[in-house]
Amino acid sequence: MTTSLLAEPALRISRLAAGLSGSEIIRIGNAVSEQVRQGATICNLTIGDFDPALYPIPTELRDGITAAYAAGQTNYPPAPGLAELRRAAADFTETRQGLRYAPADEVLVAGGSRPLIYAAYLALVDPGDRVVFPVPSWNNNHYCHLSGAEPVAVPTQAAHDFMPTAAELAPHLAGATLLALCSPLNPTGTMFTREGLLEICDLVLAENARRGPDEKPLYILYDQIYWLLTLGQTAHVDPVSLRPALREYVVYIDGISKSFAATGVRVGYAFGPAALIDKMKALLGHVGAWAPKAEQVAAAAFLPQTAAVDAYLTDMRTKLRASLEAAYDGLRTLSEAGYPVVAIAPAGAIYLTVKLDVLGRTTPAGQVLDSTREITAYLLEAARLAVVPFSAFGATDQEPWFRLSVGAESLAAIQVALPRLKAALDALG
């Protein structure tokens, strides 16, 4: 008797996992790594991170982390975050923004801002609920997928620096549960004006006034993780400062990751209405997405050191501004010389927005650049310049806009890369 071998059954996974898409930024990063492995010198303007050699974390924070580990601060932290850190974050926010939130009930600490954004989604959004967000923006499409929300992606315009306007958002807010906003905006490095955000705040107040007592209100998730990294005289604005009546409908996302070049330290915090923060605490308590205890101890000691904080931020803004302006000025020079380049003046964060309008052009190898993915690959090969297309942030691959992130490259490396970009553009047919 012969025995047939049964085929191994296919791997069964959840619909949630099956529907997840990989990160475009990570894909580009892998291509950059391969080029570097082969010996190429790449100006890598892809990842929203910092080179510690260029932007070390504050000395006081570093020494505080080392001391906390030496003192044995290696066990579990409290699930909502150390009381000392919640107090320090609340005091920091009140002193610098005029926003008063109770440390015990309205502030939550986690391992960076990502778990806090995810927890806010899960605490507010039921499957099928509508979440409104601008395009481009960072990761809201993925958080919608993870929470089962219906994504409502609202295209924005270069004429408004890709910041959403009240007119663009207004048709989509009826019945929505969450409006996800970010300023300074990742990926553009642009910011809300006071007038622009006021108009949006008034839309949300009017929408909530129309809803009945048994309906969910419309909440705002306000990601301000870059708010301390503003350039020049640009001023950060936020919803509750502009319209205090929104206090019960806004959850803020903040932390030390970006403003203090401490992305790997993993200390973020959120603040908002006590009832919402309480549910976010419960969610993250089950996930265990806590910031390490030693890092929390150090952050709690660092934030009240006003002189040290101000000195660090002044130096960091100066260096970032030099890099951003060098890139912006170089791109503007290309534009003035007739190249198909448009750059938007940076206002905050570590990003610069640029249009490289070369779709349909032909490379020296005969390849037609039919999408932003192909433009990105060409720039990496021909100019040794790595950038991220807006398609990684929800736009289509037929919109030739790109994010340049300057935190992980030196000013000199950026300046040297600009002639390579010019040569790569010159080579196109």
Secondary structure, 3 states (H helix, E strand, C coil): CCCCCCCCCCCCCCHHHHCCCCCHHHHHHHHHHHHHHCCCCCEECCCCCCCCCCCCCCHHHHHHHHHHHHCCCCCCCCCCCCHHHHHHHHHHHHHHHCCCCCHHHHEEEECCHHHHHHHHHHHHCCCCCEEEEEECCCCHHHHHHHHCCEEEEEECCHHHCCCCCHHHHHHHCCCCCEEEEECCCCCCCCCCCHHHHHHHHHHHHHHHHHCCCCCCCCEEEEECCCCCCECCCCCCCCHHHHCHHHHHHEEEEEECCCCCCCCCCCCEEEECCHHHHHHHHHHHHHHCCCCCHHHHHHHHHHCCCHHHHHHHHHHHHHHHHHHHHHHHHHHHHHHHCCCCEEEECCCECCEEEEEECCCCCECCCCCECCCHHHHHHHHHHHHCEECEEHHHHCCCCCCCEEEEECCCCCHHHHHHHHHHHHHHHHCCC
